Amino acid sequence: MRVLILLPFAVILVLLAAVTIEPGDARATLPRASSTTGEVARIRAHFDSVLVELSTRDVGALTNAQRAERGKLVATLHAYKDRGVFPHNYDFPAEPTPYFVDRKTGALCAVAHLLASTGRRDIVDRVASADNNVWVARLASDTAFARWLSAHGLTLEEAARIQVPYIVAETPAQRARNVAFLAAAPVAVGGSLVASLWNANGNADGHRTFANVLGLGSGVMAVGMGATLIGNRDVPREIGVASAALGTVSVMLAARALRRHNVNVALEREAEQRRARVETSLAPIVPSRGSGGIALSLRF
C-alpha cells in the first residue's frame, strides 16, 4: 500500500516530463522551435532586443574612432537581422547550440559576420576550426579577438549577447509524435494508477474484466513511455524510471487479479461438475406378483 500511496507523485513527475526540458547549460534554456520560420522569427526577436541594448548603452568613455566603428557594427547587425540567413543546428537536437559557421551552407553567425565585415575572416576561420560551437564568452583569452572588440567599441559581454544559440526545428512528424505522446501520457499514467488501486483492492479477485484490461493495457503503455523517457537526454532519468515502475506495478496487479479470477472460475466449474455427478431419481416399481413400490436411485 505504501507503494500505491506514492504513485500520484510518479504521475505528476511523468506529466511534467512530457512538457518540460531539462537545460544542459544556464545559457541554453530555449524551447524547441516549431518550424524553420519560427526559428528565424525567434533569432530576429533576439537581435531586436540586442540592438536596443547596444543603441542605449552609454559610450561616453569610448574614443571617436571606437564610437564610429561601433556604429558601423550596429548598422551591419541590423542588416544581418533583416536578411534572415542564419546557421542551423544539425547536431544537437536536445540543446540550443551556437555555430560560428554553418558547415553546410557556410552562413556565418552574427559575431562571425561582424568580424568578416571588418576584414577579420581570419579570426572567424581560426575559431571555427578550433571549436565551431564555442560560446563567445569563452574567447576572453583570445588576444586577437579581444583587440578587435576594443577597436570597435564592444565589450566581451556585448559580443556574448549578440551571439545566439540555434535550435533544431521541429518537423511535422516530430510535432505529431509529440502531440501523440502528450495524449497518451494521461491515458497511460492515469489508467495505470486507477487500475493499480482498483486491482489491489476492489478487484483483487479479478472479477472485473475492464479493470484487468485497463491495468494490462495502460501498464504496458506506461512501461513503454518510461523506456522512451529514460533514453531522452531532455528528461531526468528518474522520471522515466518512475513511469516504467508505475506501469510494471499496474501490469503485475492486473496479472495477479486475472490469475485469481481464472482460478476462481476453474474452482466454480469443478464444483458444478461435482454437483452434476450426483443425480437422484424416483421411479415406480411395476408389480409382477401382486406387490409394488417406489424405487429411489442415486448416482455419483
SEVO-939012 format. One record per residue (C-alpha): residue in three letters; x, y, z; residue number from 1. Coordinates in nm, 4 decimals. Last residue first. Example, Ala and Ser with C-alpha at 12.3 -4.5 7.8 and 13.67 -1.06 7.14 Angstrom:
2
['Ser',[1.3670,-0.1060,0.7140],2],
['Ala',[1.2300,-0.4500,0.7800],1],
***
This chain:
300
['Phe',[-2.2418,-4.0479,-0.8042],300],
['Arg',[-2.5831,-4.1896,-0.8995],299],
['Leu',[-2.8764,-4.2146,-0.6608],298],
['Ser',[-3.1896,-4.4236,-0.7450],297],
['Leu',[-3.5010,-4.4431,-0.5289],296],
['Ala',[-3.7503,-4.7192,-0.6391],295],
['Ile',[-4.1175,-4.6936,-0.5442],294],
['Gly',[-4.3497,-4.9862,-0.4607],293],
['Gly',[-4.5495,-5.2826,-0.5935],292],
['Ser',[-4.6786,-5.6272,-0.4979],291],
['Gly',[-4.9186,-5.8566,-0.6930],290],
['Arg',[-4.6668,-6.0889,-0.8439],289],
['Ser',[-4.5000,-5.8771,-1.1154],288],
['Pro',[-4.5584,-5.5419,-0.9556],287],
['Val',[-4.4327,-5.2338,-1.1503],286],
['Ile',[-4.1906,-5.0414,-0.9309],285],
['Pro',[-4.2488,-4.6651,-0.9601],284],
['Ala',[-3.9464,-4.4364,-1.0328],283],
['Leu',[-3.7678,-4.1706,-0.8254],282],
['Ser',[-3.4356,-4.0228,-0.9474],281],
['Thr',[-3.1426,-3.8507,-0.7787],280],
['Glu',[-2.8322,-3.7442,-0.9719],279],
['Val',[-2.4961,-3.6549,-0.8116],278],
['Arg',[-2.2442,-3.6182,-1.0950],277],
['Ala',[-2.3780,-3.2724,-1.1834],276],
['Arg',[-2.2896,-3.1455,-0.8384],275],
['Arg',[-1.9275,-3.2480,-0.8879],274],
['Gln',[-1.9193,-3.0783,-1.2297],273],
['Glu',[-2.0584,-2.7648,-1.0770],272],
['Ala',[-1.7851,-2.7668,-0.8131],271],
['Glu',[-1.5197,-2.8084,-1.0839],270],
['Arg',[-1.6646,-2.5196,-1.2784],269],
['Glu',[-1.6586,-2.2990,-0.9701],268],
['Leu',[-1.2984,-2.3919,-0.8970],267],
['Ala',[-1.1918,-2.3108,-1.2556],266],
['Val',[-1.3672,-1.9745,-1.2403],265],
['Asn',[-1.1946,-1.8958,-0.9102],264],
['Val',[-0.8535,-1.9897,-1.0525],263],
['Asn',[-0.9147,-1.7796,-1.3628],262],
['His',[-1.0148,-1.4821,-1.1469],261],
['Arg',[-0.7074,-1.5226,-0.9314],260],
['Arg',[-0.4862,-1.5199,-1.2423],259],
['Leu',[-0.6613,-1.2103,-1.3745],258],
['Ala',[-0.6150,-1.0314,-1.0442],257],
['Arg',[-0.2449,-1.1238,-1.0362],256],
['Ala',[-0.1966,-1.0162,-1.3981],255],
['Ala',[-0.3690,-0.6851,-1.3256],254],
['Leu',[-0.1502,-0.6306,-1.0183],253],
['Met',[0.1673,-0.7135,-1.2133],252],
['Val',[0.0743,-0.4969,-1.5133],251],
['Ser',[-0.0069,-0.1962,-1.2947],250],
['Val',[0.3090,-0.2356,-1.0884],249],
['Thr',[0.5160,-0.2527,-1.4082],248],
['Gly',[0.3481,0.0579,-1.5460],247],
['Leu',[0.4242,0.2528,-1.2304],246],
['Ala',[0.7857,0.1325,-1.2361],245],
['Ala',[0.8254,0.2333,-1.6021],244],
['Ser',[0.6836,0.5782,-1.5307],243],
['Ala',[0.9072,0.6239,-1.2242],242],
['Val',[1.2161,0.5071,-1.4184],241],
['Gly',[1.1405,0.7571,-1.6940],240],
['Ile',[1.1100,1.0323,-1.4352],239],
['Glu',[1.4314,0.9277,-1.2600],238],
['Arg',[1.6287,0.9587,-1.5851],237],
['Pro',[1.5784,1.3356,-1.5881],236],
['Val',[1.4292,1.4445,-1.9223],235],
['Asp',[1.5990,1.6230,-2.2118],234],
['Arg',[1.8521,1.3403,-2.2547],233],
['Asn',[1.5751,1.1035,-2.3596],232],
['Gly',[1.6635,0.7339,-2.3215],231],
['Ile',[1.4885,0.7016,-1.9853],230],
['Leu',[1.1916,0.8886,-2.1322],229],
['Thr',[1.1396,0.6272,-2.4045],228],
['Ala',[1.1640,0.3397,-2.1567],227],
['Gly',[0.9136,0.5171,-1.9334],226],
['Met',[0.6698,0.5596,-2.2220],225],
['Gly',[0.6961,0.1893,-2.2981],224],
['Val',[0.6361,0.0989,-1.9331],223],
['Ala',[0.3417,0.3395,-1.9152],222],
['Met',[0.1882,0.1910,-2.2301],221],
['Val',[0.2280,-0.1646,-2.0961],220],
['Gly',[0.0611,-0.0577,-1.7739],219],
['Ser',[-0.2216,0.1154,-1.9579],218],
['Gly',[-0.3064,-0.2051,-2.1416],217],
['Leu',[-0.2595,-0.4533,-1.8551],216],
['Gly',[-0.4332,-0.2489,-1.5884],215],
['Leu',[-0.7160,-0.1404,-1.8163],214],
['Val',[-0.7778,-0.4983,-1.9319],213],
['Asn',[-0.7932,-0.6265,-1.5745],212],
['Ala',[-1.0106,-0.3364,-1.4572],211],
['Phe',[-1.2487,-0.3917,-1.7504],210],
['Thr',[-1.2805,-0.7626,-1.6728],209],
['Arg',[-1.3935,-0.7004,-1.3144],208],
['His',[-1.3936,-1.0395,-1.1369],207],
['Gly',[-1.0175,-1.0241,-1.0807],206],
['Asp',[-1.0178,-1.1369,-0.7168],205],
['Ala',[-0.8306,-0.8218,-0.6104],204],
['Asn',[-1.0886,-0.6105,-0.7905],203],
['Gly',[-1.1888,-0.3759,-0.5102],202],
['Asn',[-0.8414,-0.3598,-0.3543],201],
['Ala',[-0.5138,-0.4035,-0.5427],200],
['Asn',[-0.6852,-0.4300,-0.8798],199],
['Trp',[-0.8649,-0.0984,-0.8310],198],
['Leu',[-0.5633,0.0911,-0.6964],197],
['Ser',[-0.3457,-0.0418,-0.9790],196],
['Ala',[-0.6171,0.0205,-1.2383],195],
['Val',[-0.6556,0.3838,-1.1353],194],
['Leu',[-0.2792,0.4468,-1.1367],193],
['Ser',[-0.2146,0.2627,-1.4603],192],
['Gly',[-0.5010,0.4404,-1.6331],191],
['Gly',[-0.3762,0.7793,-1.5156],190],
['Val',[-0.0212,0.7079,-1.6329],189],
['Ala',[-0.1014,0.5505,-1.9675],188],
['Val',[-0.4063,0.7592,-2.0515],187],
['Pro',[-0.2513,1.0842,-1.9259],186],
['Ala',[0.0675,1.0140,-2.1281],185],
['Ala',[-0.1048,0.9027,-2.4488],184],
['Ala',[-0.2271,1.2482,-2.5497],183],
['Leu',[0.1063,1.4134,-2.4719],182],
['Phe',[0.2875,1.1413,-2.6653],181],
['Ala',[0.0525,1.1758,-2.9606],180],
['Val',[0.1140,1.5512,-2.9677],179],
['Asn',[0.4885,1.4874,-2.9503],178],
['Arg',[0.4720,1.2387,-3.2360],177],
['Ala',[0.2681,1.4779,-3.4477],176],
['Arg',[0.5235,1.7538,-3.3872],175],
['Gln',[0.8079,1.5187,-3.4711],174],
['Ala',[0.6373,1.4256,-3.7973],173],
['Pro',[0.5665,1.7912,-3.8778],172],
['Thr',[0.9384,1.8680,-3.8223],171],
['Glu',[1.0663,2.0530,-3.5153],170],
['Ala',[1.3477,2.2957,-3.5893],169],
['Val',[1.6794,2.2145,-3.4240],168],
['Ile',[1.7642,2.5196,-3.2173],167],
['Tyr',[2.0449,2.7680,-3.2668],166],
['Pro',[2.2330,2.9537,-2.9956],165],
['Val',[2.2541,3.3326,-3.0365],164],
['Gln',[2.5648,3.5511,-3.0164],163],
['Ile',[2.4930,3.9223,-2.9790],162],
['Arg',[2.4769,3.8882,-2.6015],161],
['Ala',[2.8235,3.7292,-2.5930],160],
['Ala',[2.9535,4.0175,-2.8039],159],
['Glu',[2.8034,4.2599,-2.5539],158],
['Glu',[2.9689,4.0772,-2.2625],157],
['Leu',[3.3045,4.0803,-2.4414],156],
['Thr',[3.2746,4.4573,-2.4720],155],
['Leu',[3.2376,4.6458,-2.7988],154],
['Gly',[3.3934,4.9737,-2.9112],153],
['His',[3.5264,4.8502,-3.2435],152],
['Ala',[3.8966,4.8686,-3.1589],151],
['Ser',[3.8318,4.7067,-2.8205],150],
['Leu',[3.6431,4.4133,-2.9680],149],
['Trp',[3.9137,4.3576,-3.2309],148],
['Arg',[4.1831,4.3633,-2.9651],147],
['Ala',[3.9941,4.0997,-2.7606],146],
['Phe',[3.9514,3.8814,-3.0714],145],
['Ala',[4.3239,3.8928,-3.1424],144],
['Thr',[4.4033,3.8244,-2.7740],143],
['Asp',[4.1836,3.5144,-2.7440],142],
['Ser',[4.1704,3.4754,-2.3642],141],
['Ala',[3.8115,3.6041,-2.3379],140],
['Leu',[3.7022,3.3672,-2.6135],139],
['Arg',[3.4962,3.1587,-2.3692],138],
['Ala',[3.2249,3.4257,-2.3551],137],
['Val',[3.1824,3.3811,-2.7304],136],
['Trp',[3.0446,3.0302,-2.6791],135],
['Val',[3.2268,2.7769,-2.8948],134],
['Asn',[3.0322,2.5584,-3.1366],133],
['Asn',[3.2781,2.5760,-3.4276],132],
['Asp',[3.5646,2.4841,-3.1980],131],
['Ala',[3.9255,2.5125,-3.3236],130],
['Ser',[3.8409,2.5367,-3.6940],129],
['Ala',[3.5545,2.7767,-3.6301],128],
['Val',[3.7808,2.9988,-3.4173],127],
['Arg',[4.0556,3.0060,-3.6795],126],
['Asp',[3.8146,3.0635,-3.9686],125],
['Val',[3.6390,3.3527,-3.7942],124],
['Ile',[3.9660,3.5113,-3.6798],123],
['Asp',[4.0982,3.5014,-4.0358],122],
['Arg',[3.7714,3.6478,-4.1615],121],
['Arg',[3.8831,3.9670,-3.9939],120],
['Gly',[3.8127,4.2155,-4.2747],119],
['Thr',[3.5595,4.4303,-4.0903],118],
['Ser',[3.2562,4.2529,-4.2373],117],
['Ala',[3.4170,3.9188,-4.1506],116],
['Leu',[3.4224,4.0031,-3.7783],115],
['Leu',[3.0618,4.1256,-3.7848],114],
['His',[2.9555,3.8097,-3.9684],113],
['Ala',[3.1393,3.5912,-3.7155],112],
['Val',[2.9552,3.7668,-3.4337],111],
['Ala',[2.6194,3.7268,-3.6093],110],
['Cys',[2.6718,3.3622,-3.7044],109],
['Leu',[2.8051,3.2956,-4.0505],108],
['Ala',[2.6290,3.1044,-4.3283],107],
['Gly',[2.8555,2.8488,-4.4983],106],
['Thr',[2.5544,2.6473,-4.6127],105],
['Lys',[2.6533,2.3028,-4.4868],104],
['Arg',[2.9027,2.3617,-4.2040],103],
['Asp',[2.7146,2.6703,-4.0840],102],
['Val',[2.9925,2.8865,-3.9396],101],
['Phe',[3.0268,3.0094,-3.5804],100],
['Tyr',[2.7597,2.7662,-3.4631],99],
['Pro',[2.5923,2.8166,-3.1251],98],
['Thr',[2.3917,2.5376,-2.9579],97],
['Pro',[2.0385,2.5009,-2.8228],96],
['Glu',[2.0382,2.1519,-2.6655],95],
['Ala',[1.8452,1.8305,-2.7233],94],
['Pro',[1.8588,1.8312,-3.1033],93],
['Phe',[2.2367,1.8877,-3.1026],92],
['Asp',[2.3934,1.8032,-3.4389],91],
['Tyr',[2.2345,1.9970,-3.7198],90],
['Asn',[2.1792,2.3363,-3.5574],89],
['His',[2.1427,2.5832,-3.8399],88],
['Pro',[2.3332,2.8998,-3.9317],87],
['Phe',[2.1451,3.2200,-4.0131],86],
['Val',[2.0165,3.3960,-4.3242],85],
['Gly',[1.7472,3.6412,-4.2094],84],
['Arg',[1.8434,3.9391,-4.4262],83],
['Asp',[1.6770,4.1715,-4.1748],82],
['Lys',[1.8959,4.0504,-3.8878],81],
['Tyr',[2.2150,4.0914,-4.0902],80],
['Ala',[2.1072,4.4442,-4.1878],79],
['His',[2.0632,4.5353,-3.8202],78],
['Leu',[2.3952,4.3720,-3.7328],77],
['Thr',[2.5701,4.5800,-4.0005],76],
['Ala',[2.4128,4.9005,-3.8662],75],
['Val',[2.5271,4.8139,-3.5118],74],
['Leu',[2.8733,4.7279,-3.6449],73],
['Lys',[2.9031,5.0641,-3.8226],72],
['Gly',[2.8019,5.2498,-3.5070],71],
['Arg',[3.0673,5.0637,-3.3101],70],
['Glu',[3.3311,5.1623,-3.5610],69],
['Ala',[3.2342,5.5285,-3.5255],68],
['Arg',[3.2199,5.5087,-3.1465],67],
['Gln',[3.5635,5.3474,-3.1351],66],
['Ala',[3.7145,5.6160,-3.3592],65],
['Asn',[3.5598,5.8933,-3.1510],64],
['Thr',[3.7050,5.7392,-2.8370],63],
['Leu',[3.4860,5.5477,-2.5969],62],
['Ala',[3.4111,5.6553,-2.2379],61],
['Gly',[3.0940,5.8371,-2.3390],60],
['Val',[2.9502,5.5213,-2.4936],59],
['Asp',[2.6490,5.4933,-2.2603],58],
['Arg',[2.4476,5.1976,-2.3904],57],
['Thr',[2.1109,5.2731,-2.5483],56],
['Ser',[2.1927,5.1611,-2.9020],55],
['Leu',[2.3601,4.8369,-2.7984],54],
['Glu',[2.0710,4.7373,-2.5703],53],
['Val',[1.8113,4.8173,-2.8361],52],
['Leu',[2.0088,4.6185,-3.0916],51],
['Val',[2.0244,4.3225,-2.8528],50],
['Ser',[1.6463,4.3102,-2.8125],49],
['Asp',[1.5851,4.3264,-3.1862],48],
['Phe',[1.8596,4.0661,-3.2302],47],
['His',[1.6747,3.8181,-3.0104],46],
['Ala',[1.3486,3.8839,-3.1924],45],
['Arg',[1.5290,3.8107,-3.5191],44],
['Ile',[1.6505,3.4796,-3.3797],43],
['Arg',[1.2997,3.3767,-3.2709],42],
['Ala',[1.1500,3.4767,-3.6049],41],
['Val',[1.4107,3.2714,-3.7891],40],
['Glu',[1.3333,2.9719,-3.5652],39],
['Gly',[0.9598,3.0080,-3.6242],38],
['Thr',[1.0140,3.0038,-3.9984],37],
['Thr',[1.2246,2.6882,-3.9637],36],
['Ser',[0.9435,2.5292,-3.7659],35],
['Ser',[0.8200,2.4609,-3.4103],34],
['Ala',[1.1453,2.5714,-3.2498],33],
['Arg',[1.2407,2.3737,-2.9380],32],
['Pro',[1.2269,2.5851,-2.6256],31],
['Leu',[1.5235,2.7933,-2.5053],30],
['Thr',[1.7086,2.7345,-2.1795],29],
['Ala',[2.0593,2.7290,-2.3198],28],
['Arg',[2.2552,2.9900,-2.1289],27],
['Ala',[2.2307,2.8044,-1.7984],26],
['Asp',[2.3529,2.4916,-1.9777],25],
['Gly',[2.2133,2.1412,-2.0034],24],
['Pro',[1.8557,2.2569,-1.9762],23],
['Glu',[1.5974,1.9970,-1.8619],22],
['Ile',[1.3029,2.0368,-2.0903],21],
['Thr',[0.9383,2.0399,-1.9845],20],
['Val',[0.6053,1.9230,-2.1265],19],
['Ala',[0.6154,1.5451,-2.1083],18],
['Ala',[0.8431,1.5464,-1.8076],17],
['Leu',[0.5790,1.7306,-1.6075],16],
['Leu',[0.3310,1.4548,-1.6834],15],
['Val',[0.5819,1.1939,-1.5698],14],
['Leu',[0.6607,1.3718,-1.2444],13],
['Ile',[0.2947,1.4277,-1.1565],12],
['Val',[0.2112,1.0631,-1.2178],11],
['Ala',[0.5063,0.9476,-1.0068],10],
['Phe',[0.3737,1.1634,-0.7235],9],
['Pro',[0.0342,1.0003,-0.7619],8],
['Leu',[0.2025,0.6560,-0.7272],7],
['Leu',[0.3466,0.7200,-0.3817],6],
['Ile',[0.0365,0.5963,-0.1998],5],
['Leu',[0.0439,0.2842,-0.4143],4],
['Val',[0.3934,0.1971,-0.2961],3],
['Arg',[0.2860,0.2383,0.0650],2],
['Met',[0.0000,0.0000,0.0000],1],
***
